[in-house]
Amino acid sequence: MHLTETKYIFVSGGVLSGLGKGITAASIGLLLQARGYKVTPIKFENYLNVDSGLINPIEHGDPFLCDDGTEADMDMGTYEKFLGKNVHRHNFVTMGQIYSAVIGRERNFEYKGEDVEAIPHITDEILGRIEIAAKKDDAEIVVIELGGTAGEYQNMLYYEASRILKTVKKAPVVHVHVSYLPTPHHLGEPKTKPTQLSVKFLLSMGIQPDFIVCRGEKAIDIRRRERLAMFCNVAPENVINNPDESTPYIVPQTLEEQGFAQKILALFGLPDRPPQMGDWTSMLERAKASKKKVIEVAIVGKYFGTGDYELRDSYAALMDALDHAGWNEGVTVKTRWVNSEKIEKGASAESLLFGVSGVIVPIGWGPRGVEGMLEAIRYAREQKIPYLGLCYGMQLAVVEYARNVLGLKDANTTECDEKTPFPVIHMNPMQEENQKRRAYGGTMRLGRWECKVKEGSLADQSYLSNQGYSDPGTKTVWERHRHRYEFNDAFTKQLEDKGLVFSGRSTVENLAEIVELPASAHPYFLGTQYHPEYRSSPLVPHPLFITYVRACIKLSGMIK
């Protein structure tokens, strides 16, 4: 397969970041895939990090974890959820990867003494990454999301690569520009000038967009469409509405109603086909019906704030998984964000968690806020409130149980107290040397690992009743991991004697993967060392989230 044989759709953004390029790109991919075309996505990030693993989630959202261990931008999760297939390392590219590869070749004398420059060497590397993804995924159409916004110096070489691909290499390229149209309250109408200026940046780089996708609070009218067509040199029918919706999963439907996929295929000279979207439509109907019933779940964490504001994106995969399971069960899951540091500073867990139907402690790192999380876990356990612990939430559930049930008052994870006399959670021995060398990036237990589930356990019932096993007879599941610390098996017998159940273990190292309490002790108390939230999708909610939401519904009194 050569560059000129594949079709390419570049999706750029204008005016502001976070406006929905990833959702637009994923929606385009879904509509084309629903017509039988082989589609693969690529996300190009501006930053010099090699991946997203070491970026504070407050800065750039919750990193998404792929099957192959890639710690990627959260948009990769959007691609998986919309396209219903796994993405991999070759689908995620950062400028750090690009520069590292080029400099590595220069140091190895692979450029034979040439001056190594941004053009053509960096742009060639970018185009090479696109070709690799197209080949590996046998794609007929590649949807390429360009990080950042038009006009930033960080991403100019991505735009230059797209220009070279179309004008120099003569490949079939369509450019979709997603831009924001603000509606100032004192004016009451969407304003087109920011988008006009954004397109001016594109034109200055030799790129004429084929489509403008208009994001904003409201849909644009004919007048706004005509002005954008006039000043941006785009056909009026190629100015596409994409206003705010109650859920991003409505966007494919919104774009389909405007014939967006047909227009793209026409530019490529490809035939249109009837889209197969029955399952997606049914999912949207369930989501709409779920608004009639609401349950509230507390997420007790510490990655909420940025300045004076709170961010959903810090726990994006978790929020999505709750939505998926809620719609499956006919309810909307409302989340109450509880900052665990408030509990540490004197607020009672009871006051902050009063009235919730469930408690979740998600991923986390380091000692800040941990004592508050432990108090929240204790409250959920003692008050019989459904509890789900994800990675750190599983580890801290073990610490809480060791302290308050087993009586080991100073029990802890060595991540928080290296000198604890009862290290019920300790560093994976494989990682100790990495930490000594300050080698952090990509050194955790990452990606897809196999877990053997204990027959008859809550976890087993969850997977069995919700088609979570590929082969129910084996009682094994493949789940995604992202951590350095593990349960210390030296404490297994003591904890089991006091009622804690270790219901899942890795098939290779025999590491504890799932802990839970029996139904006789608690209606739903379960923690996983792995991250089930990364495997959830709107069409296939994760089994553990389904049974967790069911337990929350039961506590709330809304028994199905």
VEXGU-581746 format. One record per residue (C-alpha): residue number from 1; x, y, z. Coordinates in steps of 0.02 Angstrom, whole numbers, plus 32768, in hexadecimal, padded with zeros to 4 digits. Layout:
! residues N
NUM:X:Y:Z
...
! end
This chain:
! residues 560
1:8000:8000:8000
2:8045:80AC:7FD0
3:8018:815A:800B
4:7FBE:8182:7F69
5:7F4C:80E8:7F75
6:7F01:8118:801C
7:7E89:81A8:803E
8:7EB4:8225:80C7
9:7E45:8295:8130
10:7EA0:8318:8198
11:7E3B:8362:8228
12:7E7F:8405:826C
13:7E3C:847C:82EF
14:7E26:8536:8301
15:7E08:85BC:8386
16:7E1B:8550:8422
17:7E57:84A6:845E
18:7DE0:8422:849E
19:7D56:8453:8426
20:7D36:83A1:83EA
21:7DAE:8379:835C
22:7DC1:82C8:839E
23:7D06:82AB:83A5
24:7CF2:82F4:82F6
25:7D7F:8287:82B3
26:7D38:81EC:8308
27:7C89:8213:82C6
28:7CCB:8223:8214
29:7D23:817D:822A
30:7C86:812A:826D
31:7C1B:8168:81DC
32:7C98:8129:815C
33:7CB2:8085:81B6
34:7BF5:806D:81C0
35:7BF8:8074:8101
36:7C73:7FE5:80F8
37:7D16:8045:80E3
38:7DB3:8012:8142
39:7DDE:80A6:81AF
40:7E6C:80C7:8227
41:7E8A:8162:8292
42:7F2C:81BC:82BF
43:7F43:8242:8342
44:7FD7:82B9:832F
45:8003:8312:83D1
46:806A:83B2:83DD
47:80C8:8392:847F
48:817A:8351:848D
49:8149:82C8:8507
50:8162:821D:84BA
51:80B6:81E9:84F9
52:802F:8226:8572
53:8065:81B9:8604
54:80C3:823C:8668
55:804E:82CF:8647
56:7FE6:830C:86DA
57:7F31:82DF:86B2
58:7EFC:838E:86E7
59:7F6A:83D3:865C
60:7F32:8367:85CB
61:7EA6:82F6:8606
62:7EA5:823F:8634
63:7F27:81DE:85CD
64:7ED6:8151:856E
65:7F23:80A5:8580
66:7F2A:8034:84E6
67:7F34:7F76:84E0
68:7FEB:7F7D:84AD
69:8018:7FEA:8542
70:801C:8090:84E6
71:7FF2:8121:855A
72:7F9A:8194:84E1
73:7F2E:822E:84D4
74:7E7B:821A:850D
75:7E3E:822F:8459
76:7E7F:8180:8439
77:7DF8:8144:84AF
78:7D79:81A4:8448
79:7DB4:8149:83AB
80:7DA3:809F:83FF
81:7CF4:80C6:8441
82:7CB4:8109:839B
83:7D09:808E:8326
84:7CF4:7FF5:8396
85:7DA7:7FB9:837C
86:7E4D:7FC7:83D6
87:7ECD:804B:83A9
88:7F87:8032:83C1
89:802F:8088:83CD
90:8034:80B0:8314
91:7F90:8110:8323
92:7FDA:818D:839E
93:806A:8202:8373
94:80BB:828F:83D5
95:8136:8311:839A
96:81AC:82C6:841C
97:81A7:8220:83BF
98:81C6:8277:8319
99:825D:82DA:8354
100:82A4:8244:83B3
101:829B:81D8:8317
102:82ED:825B:82A7
103:8376:8286:8322
104:8397:81CC:833E
105:83B1:81B3:8283
106:8424:824A:827C
107:848E:8204:8309
108:8499:815E:82AC
109:84D3:81B8:820D
110:843A:817B:81AF
111:842A:8223:8154
112:84DB:820C:810D
113:851A:82B8:8141
114:8483:831D:8106
115:8449:83B7:8164
116:83B7:8376:81CA
117:832A:83F3:81BF
118:8273:8405:81EA
119:8247:83F7:8132
120:8259:8375:80ED
121:8296:8306:817B
122:8212:832A:8200
123:8185:8330:8181
124:81C3:828E:8131
125:81BE:823B:81DC
126:810C:8277:81F5
127:80D6:8234:814C
128:8130:8191:8171
129:80CB:817C:8211
130:802B:8194:81AD
131:805F:8110:812F
132:808D:8095:81B9
133:7FE1:80A6:820A
134:7F8A:8092:8162
135:7FEC:7FF3:813D
136:7FDD:7FA4:81E9
137:7F21:7FBE:81EE
138:7F06:7F9A:8134
139:7EA6:803E:812B
140:7E4C:8083:8094
141:7E30:8129:80ED
142:7E9F:8175:8174
143:7E51:81F9:81E6
144:7EDD:8267:822C
145:7EBC:82DB:82BD
146:7F38:836B:82CF
147:7F50:839F:8383
148:7F3F:8453:83BC
149:7EF8:84E1:8355
150:7F27:8530:82B0
151:7FA8:85B9:82C7
152:800E:8567:8352
153:80C6:8557:832C
154:80CC:84A9:837F
155:8062:8455:82F9
156:8096:84B0:825B
157:80FD:841D:821C
158:8064:83AC:8224
159:8008:8426:81B5
160:809E:8431:8142
161:80A0:8373:8134
162:7FE8:8372:8104
163:8009:83F7:8080
164:809B:8393:8037
165:8031:82F5:8035
166:7FAC:8349:7FCC
167:800C:83C1:7F5C
168:80B5:836B:7F47
169:808B:82B2:7F57
170:7FE1:82CA:7F05
171:7F88:825B:7F83
172:7ECA:826A:7F97
173:7EB6:82DC:802E
174:7E1C:832D:807B
175:7E35:83B3:8100
176:7DAF:83CB:8184
177:7DC2:8464:81F3
178:7D63:845F:8298
179:7D4D:850D:82DF
180:7CF0:8562:836C
181:7C6A:85E5:8352
182:7C4D:8641:83F7
183:7BA3:8689:8420
184:7BC0:871D:8495
185:7B2C:8730:850A
186:7B22:87ED:84F1
187:7B11:87D1:8435
188:7AAF:8730:842A
189:7AF3:86F7:8381
190:7B82:8685:834D
191:7C19:86E8:8312
192:7C7C:86AC:827B
193:7D15:871D:8285
194:7D81:86A8:82F2
195:7D65:861C:8274
196:7D8E:868F:81E3
197:7E34:86B9:8235
198:7E55:8602:8259
199:7E3B:85D5:81A2
200:7EAE:8666:8175
201:7F37:860A:81D5
202:7F15:856F:816D
203:7F1B:85D0:80CB
204:7FC1:861F:80FD
205:8007:856D:810A
206:7FC9:8540:805C
207:7F33:84DB:8099
208:7E83:84FA:805B
209:7E05:849F:80CA
210:7D81:843A:806F
211:7D08:843F:8101
212:7CEC:84AC:8199
213:7C98:8458:822D
214:7C49:84DA:829D
215:7C4E:84B9:8357
216:7BF0:8524:83D3
217:7B60:8530:844A
218:7AE5:8547:83BC
219:7AD1:850B:830A
220:7AFF:858C:8287
221:7A7C:85D2:8211
222:7A7D:85F6:8156
223:7AC7:86A4:816E
224:7B5B:8662:81D3
225:7B76:85D7:8155
226:7B78:8652:80C4
227:7BF6:86C4:811B
228:7C6B:8633:813F
229:7C5C:85F9:808B
230:7C84:86A7:8049
231:7D19:86CD:80B8
232:7D62:861D:80C7
233:7D4E:85E9:8010
234:7CE6:854F:803E
235:7C46:8518:7FEA
236:7BAF:8543:8058
237:7B77:848D:805B
238:7C22:845E:80A0
239:7C0B:84C8:813B
240:7BD1:8445:81B8
241:7B6F:8461:8259
242:7BAF:840C:82F7
243:7B5E:8462:838E
244:7B6A:8429:8442
245:7B09:8389:8466
246:7AD5:832F:8505
247:7B55:82A7:84DB
248:7BE3:82A1:845B
249:7B9A:81FF:8417
250:7B12:8264:83C0
251:7B93:82B9:8351
252:7B9C:822E:82CD
253:7AE0:823B:82BA
254:7AEB:82F9:82AB
255:7B6F:82EC:8223
256:7B11:8261:81C8
257:7A75:82CD:81BD
258:7ADC:834D:815B
259:7B23:82CD:80E2
260:7BD4:82EA:811F
261:7C15:823B:80F6
262:7BC9:8240:8048
263:7C1C:82E7:8025
264:7CC7:82A5:805C
265:7CB4:8208:7FF2
266:7C82:8272:7F5D
267:7D24:82D6:7F6A
268:7D85:8232:7F6E
269:7D22:81EC:7EDC
270:7CE7:815A:7F47
271:7C38:810E:7F42
272:7BBE:812E:7FCF
273:7B6D:8099:8025
274:7ADB:8089:809F
275:7B25:809E:814F
276:7B0A:8011:81CC
277:7AE8:8071:826C
278:7A59:8013:82BE
279:7ABA:7FE8:835C
280:7AF5:809C:836F
281:7A44:80DF:835B
282:7A03:8064:83DE
283:7A8B:809B:8457
284:7A57:8152:8441
285:79A3:8123:8464
286:79D8:80CD:8506
287:7A3E:8165:8537
288:79A8:81D7:851B
289:7933:8165:857D
290:79AD:815D:860F
291:7991:8215:8639
292:78F1:81E5:8693
293:794F:8193:8722
294:79EA:81D8:8779
295:7A61:818D:87F9
296:7AF4:81E6:8849
297:7BA1:819D:885E
298:7C32:81F0:88BA
299:7CDD:81F0:8869
300:7D5D:820C:88F3
301:7DFF:824A:88A6
302:7E78:82DA:889B
303:7E91:8305:87E4
304:7DFD:8379:87D4
305:7E3B:842B:87D8
306:7E92:849F:875E
307:7E99:854B:87AA
308:7DEA:8577:87E3
309:7D98:84F5:8772
310:7D74:843C:8777
311:7D92:83C5:86E6
312:7D33:832D:86AC
313:7DC3:82FC:863B
314:7E33:82C7:86CD
315:7DC9:822A:86DA
316:7D81:8225:8629
317:7D85:8168:860F
318:7D30:814A:86B6
319:7CA7:81C7:8692
320:7C88:8177:85E8
321:7C80:80C8:8633
322:7BFD:8101:86B1
323:7B96:814E:8624
324:7BA0:80AE:85BE
325:7B6A:803F:864F
326:7AE3:80B8:8686
327:7A93:80BD:85DA
328:7A9B:8000:85D2
329:7A3A:7FF9:8676
330:79C0:8086:864E
331:7A05:810C:86C3
332:7A6F:81A8:86BA
333:7B03:81A1:872F
334:7B1F:824A:877F
335:7BCB:8260:87CB
336:7BF7:82BC:886A
337:7CAD:82EE:8869
338:7CF9:82E0:8916
339:7DA8:8325:8930
340:7DF9:82AE:89AC
341:7E67:8339:89F0
342:7DCB:8389:8A3C
343:7DB4:82ED:8AA7
344:7E6A:82F8:8ADD
345:7E4E:83AD:8B10
346:7DBE:8382:8B84
347:7D20:836A:8B1D
348:7CC9:82C7:8B49
349:7CB7:8240:8AC7
350:7C03:822B:8B00
351:7BD7:82E0:8AD8
352:7C2B:82DD:8A2D
353:7BE4:8234:89FC
354:7B38:8242:8A49
355:7AAE:8206:89D5
356:7B1A:81BC:894B
357:7AF0:8111:8904
358:7BA4:80E0:88E4
359:7C5A:8110:8904
360:7CED:8100:888D
361:7DA5:811E:88B0
362:7DFD:8127:8806
363:7EB0:812D:87C9
364:7F2B:8196:882D
365:7FE1:81B0:8859
366:8041:81E0:88F6
367:800E:8209:89AA
368:7FA9:82A8:8990
369:7EF4:828C:89BE
370:7F0C:81D3:89E8
371:7ED2:81DB:8A9C
372:7E32:822D:8A60
373:7E17:81A1:89E1
374:7E32:8120:8A6A
375:7DAB:8172:8AD4
376:7D34:8172:8A3F
377:7D56:80B9:8A20
378:7D38:8091:8AD7
379:7C94:80EF:8AD4
380:7C59:8093:8A37
381:7C8A:7FEA:8A7F
382:7C3A:8005:8B2A
383:7B9C:8057:8AE5
384:7B86:7FD0:8A60
385:7B8F:804D:89D1
386:7BC4:7FFD:892B
387:7C7E:801A:8915
388:7CEC:800C:887C
389:7DA8:8025:888A
390:7E0D:803D:87ED
391:7EC9:801E:87F8
392:7EF8:8093:8888
393:7E46:807C:88C6
394:7E64:7FC0:88D1
395:7F0B:7FD6:8929
396:7EC2:8050:89A7
397:7E2E:7FDC:89C7
398:7EAE:7F5A:89FE
399:7F07:7FD9:8A6D
400:7E62:800E:8ABD
401:7E30:7F59:8ADC
402:7EDA:7F2F:8B26
403:7ED0:7FC3:8B9D
404:7E1C:7FBB:8BD5
405:7DED:7F03:8BC9
406:7E93:7EA8:8BD9
407:7ECD:7F23:8C5E
408:7F72:7F54:8C0D
409:7F61:800C:8C37
410:7FFF:8044:8BDD
411:7FDE:7FDF:8B3F
412:8001:8041:8AA2
413:8040:8040:89F1
414:80FA:805F:89E1
415:80CD:80E2:895F
416:8094:814D:89F2
417:80FF:810A:8A81
418:819F:80AD:8A55
419:81BB:8081:8B0C
420:810F:803A:8B33
421:811E:7F9C:8B9F
422:808D:7F4F:8B3D
423:80AC:7F6E:8A82
424:800D:7F1D:8A41
425:802D:7F76:899C
426:80DF:7F7E:895E
427:813E:7FA4:88BF
428:8140:7F1F:883B
429:81F1:7ED9:884F
430:820C:7EEE:8793
431:81F6:7FAA:87A9
432:826D:7FC9:883A
433:8305:7FDB:87CB
434:82A6:804F:8756
435:827B:80C3:87E4
436:832E:80C3:8826
437:8365:80FB:8779
438:82D7:817B:8771
439:8299:8120:86D6
440:81DF:8144:86DD
441:819C:8152:862D
442:814C:80B2:85EC
443:8195:8047:8679
444:80F6:8013:86D2
445:8092:7F75:86BA
446:8039:7FB6:8621
447:7FB9:7F79:85A6
448:7F5A:7ED7:8591
449:7F78:7E4A:860F
450:7F17:7DAA:862D
451:7EBA:7D8F:86D1
452:7E6F:7CEE:8715
453:7DCB:7D0E:8770
454:7D92:7CA9:8805
455:7CF7:7C43:87E0
456:7C5A:7C7B:883B
457:7CA2:7D23:886E
458:7C4F:7DCB:8851
459:7CCB:7DEC:87C5
460:7CA3:7D44:8776
461:7BE8:7D64:877E
462:7C02:7E10:8730
463:7C66:7DCF:869D
464:7BF9:7D35:8686
465:7B52:7D90:8685
466:7B8C:7E1B:8611
467:7BEB:7DB9:858C
468:7C93:7DF1:85D2
469:7CEA:7D4C:85B1
470:7D23:7D22:8502
471:7D1F:7C6D:853F
472:7CB9:7C58:85E0
473:7D08:7BAF:8600
474:7DB5:7BF9:861B
475:7D7F:7C81:8698
476:7E06:7CF3:8651
477:7DFC:7DA9:861A
478:7E77:7E1F:85C8
479:7E7C:7ECA:861B
480:7EE8:7F65:860F
481:7F66:7F97:8696
482:7FC3:8036:86C3
483:801F:802D:8769
484:80C2:8009:87C4
485:8083:7FCC:886D
486:8033:7F24:8892
487:7FE2:7EC8:8922
488:8062:7E77:8995
489:8038:7DBD:8999
490:808A:7DAA:8A45
491:7FE5:7DEC:8A8D
492:7F6F:7D7D:8A28
493:7F46:7CFD:8AAE
494:7F29:7D7E:8B37
495:7EB1:7DE2:8ACC
496:7E57:7D48:8A89
497:7E3E:7D0B:8B3C
498:7DE5:7DAE:8B5F
499:7D71:7D9E:8ACA
500:7DC6:7DF9:8A3A
501:7DB8:7D95:8998
502:7E41:7D96:8914
503:7DD5:7D6C:8880
504:7E4B:7D8B:87F0
505:7F04:7D69:87CF
506:7F75:7D84:873A
507:7F94:7CE2:86DE
508:804E:7D00:86C7
509:808F:7D4C:876B
510:7FFD:7D1A:87DD
511:7FEA:7DCF:8815
512:7F49:7E05:886B
513:7ED8:7E59:87EB
514:7E2C:7E5E:8840
515:7DF9:7E6D:88F6
516:7D47:7E68:8935
517:7CD6:7E45:89C8
518:7C56:7DB7:89C2
519:7B9E:7DE1:89AB
520:7B7F:7DAD:8A60
521:7BEE:7E3C:8A9A
522:7BCA:7EC6:8A1D
523:7B52:7EE2:8989
524:7BE0:7F17:8915
525:7C93:7F34:894B
526:7D14:7F13:88C3
527:7DBC:7F58:888D
528:7E24:7F33:87F4
529:7EDF:7F4C:87DB
530:7EB7:7F65:8724
531:7E4E:7FEB:86CE
532:7DA8:7FA9:868B
533:7D75:805A:865D
534:7DED:8059:85C8
535:7D91:7FC6:857A
536:7CE1:800A:8588
537:7C84:8049:84EF
538:7BD4:808C:84D1
539:7BA2:7FEE:8473
540:7BFC:7F76:84E9
541:7BFF:7FBA:859D
542:7C7C:7F65:860F
543:7C2F:7ED6:8676
544:7C75:7F14:871D
545:7C29:7FC0:8702
546:7B82:7F73:86D3
547:7B76:7F0F:8775
548:7BB7:7FA3:87DA
549:7B31:8015:8794
550:7AAE:7F8E:87B6
551:7AE5:7F8A:886C
552:7AD9:8048:8876
553:7A2B:8043:8829
554:79F6:7FC3:88AB
555:7A36:802E:893B
556:79DC:80C6:88F5
557:7938:8065:88F8
558:7920:8067:883B
559:7926:7FAA:8825
560:790C:7F7D:876D
! end
